[in-house]
């Protein structure tokens, strides 16, 4: 099917490409203040006398445009971009004017006035480009004291659970980049770690081109950090405190002088999450049925600190050197105090006989902590021809992590069972990437590059059993394990893009060779070559309407801890084991989109279809025919299919009220194979987001956002629906030197998370909820007008600064 799709699009490219005429009009559209290119600016050419449209197009990523085959005559060239003043230019084309070069066309930002209120027209919260969506974080004031996760809670294509785990179009397998560079943290960890105050925009790339690493079934989330262009020393201090003893702080200093720019960022956060939960486990072995009902209180405490520094050196206008160094620490403490009720039932004929039922207390304490370090050296060279450049980076990262879980069962004040599990091990990685961009003309461009990713890790596992006599945990040397994991991936890619009269396309191809070696009780090696084609197209129907279509092939390689062959006991009734026989899953992804601007409003519609082969998923089963233990592992279970549509409507109803509504509706189907050929499940899922922003006077803003996630299925279970409402009030003081934001999350305490799963010989049902609502007060102080001056450069006259799966089931 994918090959037919590609063939049809290629034929369309061939038969819809007319010859280029002799007369042309070209130019570059930029922001008048910061001189940045304005991609997707609308360019329309009219006859001067009757204003009849002659031609039209949109600008590319460098702000460039080209109109061709224009007859001699007098015209009006209209240049328009949302949130900017429209510019109309008179053009007279004579018989000798084969090329009319307009140079740079600088657009000014709009300032609107109302009754006693002066505000600058806000940028649309979502910009659509040929291969990605871009979230303008400046409208996410309710996330200022949170992380990237809190920004993404209101983004289309994104769902989050009560634990802060992110899914992109229903998948937790995606790649996270920071300024286009790798991060030493895993995807969800990186999103939870980056403070929202540092983020300028977030790029959601659901169908990445061949330029990007194809890892991750759902695509890429690229975090773009804010830049400071003001010379001298400036910065900001951010302090937050809230309910349940939450507090955080960040200090950011930036110094720029001539050819140097240095940034130092220090942050610390402590974020407890108290909650409660309840769980029912049933296992069946022969004629014995064991039921375990557990309930109690649970608290998580996440502690993060990070120190990062960046030094940039710009010797001239053509070269940029950058050195990024970061180090940090993360600790997640998880404690629970609950009551367990265990009931054993024997099935005898047509009757059930209860053998015994007993209650006991359960105490569990877990700590997962680790340090991470990263050094990134990057270089960019811009050639004389605009758009012609060479760039690359070398990234080295290290990471170590330890996980310790202690569990005790207490009956009548006496410990009758206890165990301790310890996991850990260091890892290190090296990544090299080089990209070369060669523009043949304003419409045709070739990109090519190479990328190498080398990783080495060691994983260890130890188990200890509680000794009643000595009141200590004794080591179990027979189950002590160690695994060494190495993986080298080397890839090359090339993409070619072209545009003509509103129609654009990009063709890409990437080849990667993977060498992997796992050494434990046995040695497993693979050596494999993979090919990844991509295709992106766009067509501007009119100056306000655009169509987009794309295809990409991606891969999800098993993580090292997915393949750990040894067992880890989570408690007396649950044991976890990896699967060294896992193979990669491959994803074919198709999408088709439409968006239209209505003045300062936007409507977008995107359909998508995704097929996953060799799907990797968590599965459960009875453990070695024991009547009370469930084995948790991971396996290739078959295929899954997603067919859906995303809709977004952004309305600037009044100068003081902006409304953003988005939704994702999709049909999800799972088909098992092999030992899972009895699995065939299907569900219709939908999510909605509603975000309202109210400007109150010149120094206050109220924002209310709501979301709803419908029930959804998994390989063996189902998650129930959940929804929540959040609100924030922002006020500026002391001529915007001091800013305060009061936030309330999950106002109505509706964020409860419920799930159930079942299979041959077992069933599980549970619920978990965090304490709500939560209240947070954030104060931010600008050093040397850090943020205020920056906003003046970008938007003068603005009244308000622009600020900014199955996981998490719990133990009960």
Secondary structure, 3 states (H helix, E strand, C coil): CHHHHHHHHHHHHHHCCCCCCCCEEEEEEEECCCCCECCCCEEEEEECCCCCEEEEEECCCCCEEEEECCCCEEEEEEEECCCECCEEEEEEECCCCCEEEEEEEEECECEEECCCCEEECCCCCEEEECCEEEEEHHHCHHHCCCEHHHHHCCCCCEEECCCCCEEECCECCCEEEECCEECCCCHHHHHHHCEHHHEEEEEEECCCCCCCCCECCCCEEEEEECCCCCCEEEEEEEEEEEHHHEEEEEEEEEEEECCEEEEEEEEEEEEEEEEEEEEEEEEEECCEEEEEEEEEEEEEEEEEEEEEEEEEEEEECCEEEEEEEEEEEEEEEEEEEEEEEEEEEEEECCEEEEEEEEEEEEEEEEEEEEEEEEEEEEEEEECCCCCCEEEEEEEEEEEEEEEEEEEEEEECCEEEEEEEEEEEEEEEEEEEEEEEEEECCCCEEEEEEEEEEEEEEEEEEEEEEEECCCCEEEECHHHCEEEEEEEEEEEEEEEEEEEECCEEEEEEEEEEEEEEEEECCCEEEEEEEEEEEEEEEEEEEECCEEEEEEEEEEEECCCHHHHCCCEEEEECCEEEECCCCCCCEEEEEEEEEEEEEECCEEEEEEEEEEEEEEEEEEEEEECCCCCCCEEEEEEEEEEEEEEEEEEEEEEEEECCEEEEEEEEEEEEEEEECHHHCCCEEEEEEEEEEEEEEEEECCCEEEEEEEEEECCEECCCEEECCEEEEEEEEEEEECCCCEEEEEEEECCCCCCCEEEEEEECCEEEEEEEEECCCEEEEEEEEEECCHHHHHHHHHCCCCCCCCCCCCCCCCCC
